[in-house]
Structures are given as C-alpha cells and as structure tokens.
C-alpha cells in the first residue's frame, strides 16, 4: 500500500505545480479601468468643459483593449455608463472615438449589442 501512495503523491504534486505555472488567460478589462481611462472625458460629455485631455484616455483605452473579450467588456461598460449617467450627451459620447482619431467597431450607445463586437 505504501508503494502506491508515494507515486500518487508525486503525481499530485506535479499536477499542482503544472497548474500553478500554467499561463492564465488575460482577464477582460473591467469597468473600473474604463472609468479611469475616460474620467477626463466626463466634463466634455456632460457639457461642463472642453475636450481637454480626454483623447489621451480614449487612445489609451483603445490600445489596452486587444482581445475580443476586452473589446466586449469595454463595450458593455460604456453601454452601462451611457445609460446610468443622466447628464451625458450621448451624441458627444458616441462622437469621442472619431474626434480622437480612433476607429472602434461599435457605437457608444445604451442600445449597442456588445455580444456582436469582435
């Protein structure tokens, strides 16, 4: 019996080590990250200030969203933010990518279907 326990323990330790060192999938970009990138845009999209440094955040967020999962996550967050902030000028929000020279594959709108974003 003791002869079989040792190989099983070694196999179990090897499996745990393999799981521990295996590369993990990148997590999608969370809403907190989206908000931190786009916070400089809030005065502009609420008609309380100029565009200012907003484009730096838009371009940074665009560069950070490298995978389909990232882009869908950013889309979902933007959709949620667009519908939760009552003072947001949705036309200004939707026009931000174009004003900042960034081409995103969806419209920033509460009605966007983020599951179709690639």
C-alpha positions in Angstrom: 0.0 0.0 0.0 2.8 2.4 0.9 4.4 1.6 -2.5 1.4 3.1 -4.3 0.9 6.2 -2.1 4.3 7.7 -2.9 3.9 7.7 -6.7 0.4 9.1 -6.3 1.7 11.9 -4.1 4.4 12.7 -6.6 1.8 12.8 -9.4 -0.4 15.0 -7.3 2.4 17.4 -6.6 3.4 17.5 -10.3 -0.2 18.3 -11.3 -0.5 21.1 -8.7 2.8 22.6 -10.0 1.7 22.3 -13.6 -1.5 24.2 -12.8 0.4 26.8 -10.7 2.9 27.7 -13.5 0.5 27.4 -16.5 -0.2 30.7 -18.2 -3.5 32.2 -17.2 -5.9 33.8 -19.7 -6.0 37.6 -19.6 -8.9 39.0 -17.8 -11.2 41.3 -19.7 -10.9 45.0 -18.9 -13.1 45.9 -16.0 -15.4 49.0 -15.7 -13.0 50.5 -13.1 -10.3 50.6 -15.7 -12.6 52.0 -18.4 -13.7 54.8 -16.0 -10.1 55.6 -15.1 -9.2 56.0 -18.8 -12.2 58.0 -19.6 -12.6 60.1 -16.5 -11.0 63.2 -18.3 -13.9 63.0 -20.8 -16.7 63.5 -18.2 -16.7 67.3 -18.3 -16.9 67.2 -22.1 -19.7 64.6 -22.5 -21.7 66.4 -19.7 -21.3 69.8 -21.4 -19.4 71.2 -18.5 -15.9 71.6 -20.1 -13.7 71.2 -23.1 -12.4 68.0 -24.7 -9.1 68.7 -22.9 -7.0 65.6 -22.2 -9.9 63.2 -23.0 -8.3 61.9 -26.2 -5.3 60.6 -24.3 -7.7 58.4 -22.3 -9.7 57.3 -25.3 -6.5 56.3 -27.2 -5.1 54.5 -24.1 -8.3 52.5 -23.6 -8.3 51.6 -27.3 -4.7 50.4 -27.1 -5.5 48.4 -23.9 -8.5 46.5 -25.5 -6.5 44.0 -27.5 -8.8 40.9 -27.5 -12.4 40.4 -28.4 -13.2 39.7 -24.8 -11.5 43.1 -23.8 -13.5 44.9 -26.5 -16.8 43.3 -25.5 -16.1 44.1 -21.9 -15.3 47.8 -22.7 -18.4 48.0 -24.9 -20.6 46.6 -22.1 -19.1 49.1 -19.6 -19.6 52.0 -22.0 -23.1 50.9 -22.6 -23.8 50.8 -18.9 -22.1 54.1 -18.3 -24.0 55.8 -21.1 -27.3 54.7 -19.7 -26.5 55.4 -16.0 -25.2 58.9 -16.2 -28.3 61.1 -16.9 -26.2 64.2 -17.8 -24.3 62.5 -20.6 -24.7 64.0 -24.0 -25.0 60.6 -25.9 -24.1 62.3 -29.2 -20.9 63.7 -27.8 -20.1 60.3 -26.2 -20.7 58.5 -29.5 -18.5 61.0 -31.3 -15.5 60.7 -29.0 -13.6 58.0 -30.9 -13.9 59.9 -34.2 -12.8 63.2 -32.6 -9.8 61.4 -31.1 -8.8 59.7 -34.3 -9.8 56.2 -33.1 -12.0 53.8 -35.0 -13.9 51.4 -32.8 -16.2 48.7 -34.2 -19.4 49.8 -32.4 -21.4 52.9 -31.4 -21.2 54.1 -27.8 -24.9 53.9 -27.0 -27.2 52.2 -24.5 -28.7 50.2 -27.3 -25.4 48.7 -28.6 -25.3 44.8 -28.8 -21.9 44.2 -27.3 -22.0 40.5 -28.0 -21.5 41.3 -31.7 -18.3 43.2 -31.1 -15.2 41.5 -32.4 
